[in-house]
């Protein structure tokens, strides 16, 4: 067992950290100003310029296979990179990326969807959640009915990340109602690749944070049979794979943000004086800093263990649920403490703390709520699918 980063991993971490400090953090005031004035957080052209700068430094397709021009750095490195770029709230993703399930495309689909997405010519989104079916996939209502060489899709999806900008959607719909009911939602659903021009519509959903998901509406949208992703009635497993990957990434995001926030609290506590002393000398402040540091470190190792397990080709779903559950809650506790340490100024929009406060609350909901993660973890243990200590 090796509990330290390799020299190569340290070098990549250092390079990403410099990129964040030099290129992203200086944009924070502009992002805050744009959001206060109702404009997009970051101009898409600026993000493209940043992606090209990162590409010159070798960061393109971080986890994309080399056969598609990516770096294929692995899951551990991906976790480390997410921790670094999450130390700023500037919305940025490295280019050369495609959703994990998009690699299940057949050869024709790869030419039409996968390659253009990796190259940045097309944007995708994944849609499974519905108004009455979030974690409870048994309640999915969207249907796909075969009509000649087409499938006709009807229904709604909600809270879809990237749904307002996407050129196409990978959407889950019921293709066999009887199988869907008999299996409790685990079978009888199929994933379709649906171009926006085929007729689905999106609508921006306003939230308490700056994140703007979409509601998608499908009204007799005709999709050719060749646009099935994977196998007919095999969409549930694709959905699980997409969501499972996202879960430990939420934990990595929380770790990065919490580290930056805690550093802000440490710096501020040394400067802010009350009754003739810096508040850093107050035990109430010291304990909040100590608790936060311990929890961040614990969350970090949960995330890295989930990523490492996946790199070994092993099933990491149990670990991903733990990383997501603990990481997201840790992030909420830390941002709350940091705001408290800053007092009134932390509550204002002069600092980004209140923005992170609103964003962090979402971490406990999307890609599987706290309650669902607890259900998964306890069920795995009670049914013997996972043994205590088996990952050490």
DOTOR-970181 format. One record per atom (N, C-alpha, C): residue in three letters; x, y, z. Coordinates in steps of 0.1 Angstrom, whole numbers, plus 5000, padded with zeros to 4 digits. Each point is the difference from the previous one (the first is absolute). Last residue first. Example, Ala and Ser with C-alpha at 12.3 -4.5 7.8 and 13.67 -1.06 7.14 Angstrom:
ser512849785071 ser500950115000 ser499250115008 ala500349434999 ala499150125000 ala500950125000 
***
This chain:
unk490649735023 unk501350045006 unk500949874998 unk495250034989 unk500850084991 unk501450045005 unk496649745024 unk500449924989 unk500950084990 unk497650115044 unk501449994999 unk500649934988 unk495049895012 unk500850115007 unk501549984999 unk496749814962 unk500449965014 unk500850125006 unk496049934959 unk501350065004 unk500349965015 unk496249834980 unk500650024988 unk501450065002 unk496549865033 unk501349934998 unk500750034987 unk495850185021 unk499849894992 unk501349924997 unk500050405027 unk499049905006 unk499849884992 unk502950354984 unk500549945012 unk499149895005 unk498650264963 unk501249924996 unk500649925012 unk496550315008 unk499549884993 unk501149914996 unk501050425019 unk499549915010 unk499549874993 unk501550344971 unk501149965009 unk499549905010 unk496850214971 unk501049914993 unk501049945009 unk497050325019 unk499349874996 unk501049914993 unk501650425009 unk499949935012 unk499349864998 unk500250314964 unk501349945003 unk500049925013 unk496150224988 unk500249894991 unk501449945003 unk498850395024 unk499249885004 unk500249884991 unk502150424990 unk500649945012 unk499249875004 unk499450114949 unk499950085013 unk500749925011 unk500950004945 unk499649915011 unk500150075014 unk500950234959 unk500749884999 unk499849905011 unk498750495015 unk500149944986 unk500949875000 unk499250235043 unk498849964993 unk500249934987 unk503350215031 unk499349895007 unk498749954993 unk502750374983 unk500849885000 unk499349885007 unk498350464998 unk499649914989 unk500749875001 unk501150365029 unk498749935004 unk499549904990 unk503950294992 unk500249885008 unk498849925004 unk499850434978 unk500449894991 unk500249875008 unk499150405023 unk498849964993 unk500349884991 unk503650185024 unk499049955010 unk498749954992 unk503450234977 unk500449865002 unk499049935010 unk499550464993 unk499749934987 unk500349855002 unk501050295035 unk498549974999 unk499749934987 unk504550135006 unk499649895010 unk498549974999 unk503050334975 unk499349894994 unk499549905009 unk500450555008 unk500949885001 unk499249884993 unk497950415002 unk501350054997 unk501049885000 unk495249985010 unk500549964987 unk501350064996 unk498349885052 unk499850094989 unk500549944987 unk500449805043 unk498649994996 unk499850094988 unk504150005024 unk499949874993 unk498649984994 unk501150375027 unk500650024987 unk499849874992 unk498550015046 unk499250074990 unk500650014986 unk502549645028 unk498950095005 unk499250074989 unk503949675000 unk500050134994 unk499050095005 unk500049565016 unk501350065004 unk500150144994 unk496449734987 unk499850055014 unk501350075004 unk500049804958 unk499250125000 unk499850055014 unk502349604996 unk500850114994 unk499250134999 unk497949605015 unk500950055010 unk500850124994 unk497149794970 unk499250065011 unk501050065011 unk501849744965 unk499650144995 unk499250075011 unk501349565010 unk501150094999 unk499650144996 unk496849655001 unk500450045013 unk501150105000 unk498549814959 unk499050095006 unk500450055014 unk502849684978 unk500050134994 unk499050105005 unk499949555016 unk501250075005 unk500150144994 unk496749724983 unk499650055013 unk501250075007 unk500849794958 unk499050114998 unk499650065014 unk503049635000 unk500650114994 unk499050124999 unk498549575016 unk500850075009 unk500650134995 unk497349744970 unk499350035013 unk500850085009 unk502149834961 unk499050114997 unk499350045012 unk503049655004 unk500750124996 unk499150124998 unk498249575006 unk500550055013 unk500850134997 unk498349774963 unk498950055008 unk500550065013 unk503149794972 unk499550134994 unk498950065008 unk501649575012 unk501050115004 unk499550134994 unk497649634987 unk499850025014 unk500950115005 unk500549874955 unk498750075003 unk499750025015 unk503849804971 unk500250105010 unk498750075005 unk502449534974 unk498750075002 unk500250105012 unk504349874969 unk499149945010 unk498750085002 unk504350074974 unk499049924993 unk499049945009 unk503650315011 unk500449865000 unk499049914993 unk499250475004 unk501349984992 unk500449865000 unk496550125029 unk499550004986 unk501249984990 unk501050055045 unk499349884998 unk499549984986 unk501950415014 unk501049904999 unk499449864997 unk497150375009 unk500650014987 unk501149894998 unk497950025042 unk499049974989 unk500650014986 unk502650145036 unk499849855001 unk499049964989 unk500850465006 unk501149944994 unk499949845000 unk496750255023 unk499950034985 unk501249924993 unk499949995047 unk498949934995 unk499950014985 unk503250265022 unk500449864999 unk498949914995 unk499150465008 unk500949994989 unk500449854998 unk497350135036 unk499349994988 unk500949984988 unk501950065042 unk499349875000 unk499249994987 unk502350405008 unk500949904998 unk499349864999 unk497450385011 unk500550014986 unk500949884997 unk498650055045 unk498949954991 unk500450004985 unk503050185033 unk499949865001 unk498949944991 unk500550475002 unk501249944994 unk499949855000 unk496650255022 unk499950014985 unk501249934993 unk500050045047 unk498949914996 unk499949994985 unk502950335019 unk500549865002 unk499049904995 unk498750454999 unk501149984991 unk500549865001 unk496950135032 unk499350004987 unk501049974989 unk501750085043 unk499349864999 unk499349994987 unk502050415010 unk501049904998 unk499449864998 unk497350385011 unk500550004986 unk500949894998 unk498550055043 unk498849984992 unk500449994985 unk503350135033 unk499849864999 unk498849964991 unk503050454994 unk498849955007 unk499849854998 unk503450274979 unk500449965013 unk498849965009 unk499650174955 unk500749874999 unk500549955014 unk498050434992 unk499049905003 unk500749864999 unk502850445013 unk499549934988 unk499149895004 unk500450415034 unk500749884996 unk499549954987 unk498250395026 unk501550015000 unk500849884996 unk495150044999 unk500550025014 unk501549995001 unk498949834955 unk498950045009 unk500650015014 unk501749974944 unk500350015014 unk498750035008 unk502149794950 unk498850055007 unk500350005015 unk503149804970 unk499950154997 unk499050065009 unk500849534999 unk501250065005 unk500050154999 unk496449734984 unk500049995014 unk501350065006 unk499449964953 unk499150115005 unk500150005016 unk502349664976 unk500650134997 unk499250115007 unk498249565002 unk501350015008 unk500650144998 unk496249904975 unk499650025014 unk501350015008 unk500549904955 unk499450145001 unk499750035015 unk501349564989 unk501150094999 unk499650155002 unk496749684997 unk500649995013 unk501350095000 unk497649954959 unk499250085010 unk500750005014 unk501949744965 unk500150144997 unk499350095011 unk499649535003 unk501350045002 unk500350154998 unk495849814989 unk500150015014 unk501550045004 unk498949914954 unk499350135005 unk500350025015 unk501549594981 unk500750124995 unk499550135005 unk497749605012 unk501450015006 unk500750124995 unk495949894980 unk499850055014 unk501350025007 unk500049804958 unk499650144998 unk499950065014 unk500649544998 unk501250074996 unk499850154999 unk496249735007 unk500950005012 unk501350074998 unk497149934963 unk499450105010 unk500950015012 unk501149674970 unk500550124995 unk499450125009 unk498649555006 unk501250035007 unk500750134995 unk495849884980 unk499950015015 unk501350035006 unk499349914952 unk499850145005 unk500150015015 unk500149584978 unk501250074997 unk499950145006 unk496249735002 unk501049955009 unk501450084998 unk496350084971 unk499850065013 unk501149965009 unk500049814957 unk500250154999 unk499950065014 unk499249544997 unk501450034997 unk500250154999 unk495649855004 unk500749985013 unk501550034998 unk497350024962 unk499650115009 unk500849985013 unk500349664969 unk500750124995 unk499850115009 unk497649615009 unk501449995004 unk500850114995 unk495550004987 unk500150025015 unk501549995004 unk498449924954 unk500350145004 unk500350025015 unk498849614967 unk501250005008 unk500450145006 unk496449864967 unk499749965014 unk501249995009 unk501650004952 unk498650025003 unk499649955014 unk505150144992 unk499049904996 unk498650045003 unk504050364990 unk500149875007 unk498949914995 unk498650444988 unk501449995006 unk500049875008 unk496950184956 unk500049935013 unk501449995005 unk498550174957 unk500450095010 unk499949945014 unk498649804958 unk501450005001 unk500650095011 unk495349984988 unk500449895008 unk501549995001 unk497650484994 unk500249884992 unk500649895009 unk496550395016 unk501549965000 unk500249884992 unk496150415011 unk500349884993 unk501549995000 unk496250255033 unk501350024993 unk500449864994 unk495950185026 unk500049934987 unk501350024993 unk500350265038 unk498649994996 unk500049944986 unk503350125046 unk499949924987 unk498649984997 unk503350345033 unk498749964996 unk500049924987 unk503350185045 unk499949964986 unk498649954998 unk502850355036 unk498949904999 unk499949974985 unk504650175028 unk498950024990 unk498949905002 unk504150285032 unk499749884992 unk498850024991 unk503850325025 unk498750004993 unk499749884993 unk503350235043 unk499849894991 unk498650014993 unk501650285035 unk500250064987 unk499849894989 unk497249975046 unk501450024997 unk500150064986 unk495849895018 unk500650095010 unk501550034998 unk496949894957 unk500249945013 unk500650105010 unk497149934949 unk500750095009 unk500249935014 unk499549804948 unk499449995013 unk500950095010 unk499049974942 unk500950035012 unk499249995013 unk498849724954 unk499750125007 unk500850025013 unk499549714948 unk500550015013 unk499650145006 unk498549604959 unk500150145004 unk500650005015 unk499749644953 unk499850025014 unk500450155004 unk500349804953 unk498850065005 unk499850025015 unk503749874967 unk498949904999 unk498750045006 unk504250245002 unk499250034988 unk498949904997 unk503249955036 unk499050105003 unk499150034988 unk502149515006 unk500450144996 unk499050105003 unk500949515023 unk499050084993 unk500650144998 unk501049455016 unk500850134997 unk499050084991 unk498749615038 unk500050054986 unk500850124999 unk499049545035 unk500750134998 unk500050044985 unk496549675031 unk501050014990 unk500650144999 unk496949625033 unk500250134996 unk501250014991 unk498349605022 unk499050054992 unk500150154996 unk501949805047 unk500149954986 unk498950074992 unk500650105046 unk501449964997 unk500149944986 unk496050155026 unk500750104993 unk501449974996 unk497049685022 unk500150125009 unk500850114994 unk498649584979 unk501450005006 unk500250125009 unk495849924977 unk500349875007 unk501450015007 unk498450374973 unk499249985012 unk500449885008 unk502050084958 unk500450115009 unk499249985013 unk499049714965 unk501449975006 unk500450105010 unk496050094976 unk499949885009 unk501349965007 unk499950364968 unk499350035012 unk499949885010 unk503550144961 unk499249885003 unk499450025013 unk502550354982 unk499749934988 unk499349875001 unk501350505027 unk499449875001 unk499849944986 unk503950375010 unk498649994998 unk499549865001 unk504550385005 unk499549875004 unk498550004999 unk504250304974 unk498850005008 unk499549855003 unk504150354982 unk499949865002 unk498949985010 unk500850434964 unk499849955014 unk500049844999 unk501950474970 unk499349885001 unk500049955014 unk501650424991 unk499649984986 unk499349874999 unk500550345045 unk500349884993 unk499549994986 unk499450345037 unk501150024990 unk500249894991 unk496850005036 unk499750124993 unk501050024988 unk500549645032 unk498949984991 unk499650124991 unk503449915037 unk500450024986 unk498949994990 unk498949775045 unk501250084998 unk500450014986 unk495149915021 unk501049944991 unk501150104998 unk495449985025 unk501350025007 unk501249934992 unk495549814983 unk500250125008 unk501350005007 unk496549774957 unk501149985009 unk500250135007 unk495649754972 unk500850115004 unk501249965009 unk496649784956 unk500250025014 unk500950125004 unk499449644955 unk499150105007 unk500350005015 unk502049794947 unk500250035014 unk499050115005 unk500749604959 unk499450135003 unk500050035015 unk503049714961 unk499449995013 unk499450145003 unk501149744950 unk500250105010 unk499449965014 unk499749774957 unk501450005003 unk500350115010 unk495249835001 unk500849984988 unk501449995004 unk497850125039 unk499250034988 unk500849994988 unk500149925058 unk500649964987 unk498950034989 unk500650255049 unk499249904993 unk500549984986 unk501450215052 unk500549994986 unk499249894993 unk499450345048 unk499949874992 unk500650024986 unk500050215055 unk500350034986 unk499949864992 unk499650045049 unk498850004992 unk500350014985 unk502449835051 unk500250074987 unk498749984991 unk501049825046 unk498950104997 unk500250074987 unk503149705020 unk498849924997 unk498950094996 unk504350155015 unk499949984986 unk498749924996 unk501750325041 unk499149884998 unk499749984986 unk502750365015 unk500749885003 unk499149884998 unk497750364982 unk501450045001 unk500849875003 unk494950134983 unk501049895000 unk501450055001 unk496050274994 unk499649915010 unk500849885001 unk501050354969 unk499350075011 unk499649925011 unk504149814972 unk498750054996 unk499350085012 unk505349784982 unk499150065010 unk498750064994 unk503649844972 unk499349895007 unk499050055009 unk503850174960 unk498750035006 unk499449875005 unk504950274982 unk499449875003 unk498750035008 unk503350284961 unk499450005014 unk499449865002 unk503850294963 unk499049905004 unk499450025014 unk502650274955 unk499849995014 unk498949905003 unk503850124957 unk498749975005 unk500049995015 unk504050104977 unk499050054990 unk498649985004 unk504349875022 unk499450125005 unk499050064989 unk502649575002 unk500750114993 unk499450145004 unk498149595017 unk501450015005 unk500750124994 unk495749914984 unk500050055013 unk501450015006 unk499549834956 unk499750145001 unk499950055014 unk500649534995 unk501250084996 unk499750155000 unk496449715012 unk501149995009 unk501250094996 unk496049974971 unk499850065013 unk501250005009 unk499849834953 unk499050115001 unk499950075013 unk503049634992 unk500350104990 unk499050125001 unk499249625027 unk501250075004 unk500450114991 unk496449724989 unk499650105011 unk501350075005 unk500549654969 unk499450114994 unk499650115010 unk501949605017 unk501050074991 unk499450124993 unk497749875046 unk500549914989 unk500950094991 unk499350125053 unk499550024986 unk500649894991 unk501050085047 unk499249884996 unk499550024986 unk502250345025 unk501049914993 unk499349874997 unk497850355023 unk500050024986 unk501049914993 unk499450025048 unk499149904993 unk500050034985 unk502550295030 unk500549865000 unk499249904992 unk500350534987 unk499449925010 unk500449854999 unk503450364981 unk498649954996 unk499549925012 unk504350394984 unk499349915010 unk498749954994 unk503650344987 unk500349874996 unk499349895008 unk501150495023 unk499549954987 unk500449864997 unk499250235050 unk501049984990 unk499449944988 unk497350335033 unk500349864998 unk501149994989 unk497550395036 unk500949964990 unk500249854999 unk497750465028 unk499549884993 unk501049964989 unk501050255047 unk500050034986 unk499649884992 unk500950025048 unk498649984995 unk499850054986 unk504549785028 unk499450134995 unk498649964995 unk502649675016 unk500450105010 unk499750144995 unk499449584976 unk498850045009 unk500450105010 unk503249794970 unk499150104993 unk498850055008 unk502949675019 unk500850124997 unk499150104993 unk498349575009 unk500350065013 unk500750144998 unk499349724963 unk498850065004 unk500250075013 unk503649764985 unk499850114991 unk498750075004 unk501149605021 unk500950105004 unk499850134993 unk497549624986 unk499650055014 unk500950115005 unk501249784960 unk498850084998 unk499550065013 unk503549705001 unk500550134995 unk498850094998 unk499149565012 unk500650075011 unk500550144996 unk498149724966 unk499050055010 unk500750085012 unk502449974950 unk499549915010 unk499150075010 unk502350154958 unk500850015012 unk499549915011 unk499350124948 unk499749875008 unk500849995012 unk499850334961 unk501249975008 unk499849875009 unk497650124950 unk500050045013 unk501349965008 unk498349914953 unk500850125002 unk500150055014 unk497949594983 unk499250114997 unk500750135002 unk502049595011 unk499649984987 unk499150114994 unk501449985046 unk501050054991 unk499649984985 unk496350045040 unk501049914995 unk500950064990 unk497850305038 unk499649954987 unk501149904995 unk499950305040 unk499749865002 unk499549934988 unk501650454997 unk500749955012 unk499849855002 unk499450354962 unk499549865001 unk500749935012 unk502750384994 unk498949994991 unk499549865000 unk504250305019 unk498849955007 unk498850014990 unk504750144992 unk499849855000 unk498849955007 unk501550464990 unk500849955011 unk499849855001 unk497750244967 unk501450024997 unk500949945011 unk495350005007 unk500449904990 unk501550014996 unk498050325028 unk500249885007 unk500549894991 unk498750414981 unk501250025008 unk500449875007 unk495950004978 unk501249994990 unk501350035007 unk496050055025 unk500249864996 unk501249984991 unk498750435011 unk500649945012 unk500349854997 unk497650254968 unk501450055000 unk500749935012 unk495449924997 unk500749934989 unk501550045000 unk497250225030 unk500249865004 unk500849934990 unk498650434990 unk501150005010 unk500349865004 unk496450064972 unk501250024993 unk501250005009 unk495649985018 unk500449874994 unk501350024992 unk498850315043 unk499850004986 unk500549874993 unk498350035051 unk501250014992 unk499749994986 unk496550035032 unk501150015009 unk501350034992 unk495450174981 unk500649875002 unk501350025008 unk496550385010 unk500649954987 unk500649865003 unk497850325032 unk499149914992 unk500649954987 unk501950275038 unk499350084989 unk499249924991 unk502749815035 unk499150105007 unk499250084990 unk503149694983 unk498949935006 unk499150105008 unk504050154980 unk499149964990 unk498749945006 unk503550125029 unk499350124994 unk499049964990 unk502749665019 unk499150055010 unk499250124994 unk503549834973 unk498949915001 unk498950045010 unk504050254997 unk499250024988 unk498849915000 unk503149955034 unk499250135002 unk499150024988 unk503049634998 unk498949985010 unk499250135001 unk504049884973 unk498850034993 unk498850005010 unk504649895011 unk499950154997 unk498750034993 unk500949545011 unk499750085012 unk500050154996 unk501349694965 unk498649995005 unk499750105011 unk504549954979 unk499050024990 unk498550015005 unk504049935029 unk500450104990 unk498950044990 unk499549665035 unk500450125006 unk500350114990 unk498949564984 unk498950065008 unk500350145006 unk503549764979 unk499050044990 unk498850075007 unk503349805027 unk500550124994 unk499050064990 unk499049585018 unk499950105010 unk500550144995 unk500649624973 unk498650045000 unk499850115011 unk504349814998 unk499750074987 unk498550055000 unk501449735036 unk500750135001 unk499650094988 unk498649555000 unk499350085010 unk500550145001 unk502349694973 unk498850044994 unk499150085010 unk504049835017 unk500350104989 unk498750044993 unk499749665033 unk500450135006 unk500250114989 unk499449564986 unk498850055004 unk500250145007 unk503849764987 unk499250044988 unk498750075004 unk502749805033 unk500650134995 unk499250054988 unk497149725033 unk501349974993 unk500650134996 unk496849975044 unk500050014985 unk501349974994 unk498449765046 unk500550134995 unk499950014985 unk499249615030 unk499150115004 unk500550144996 unk500449444988 unk500750124999 unk499150125002 unk500549425008 unk499150125000 unk500950125000 
***
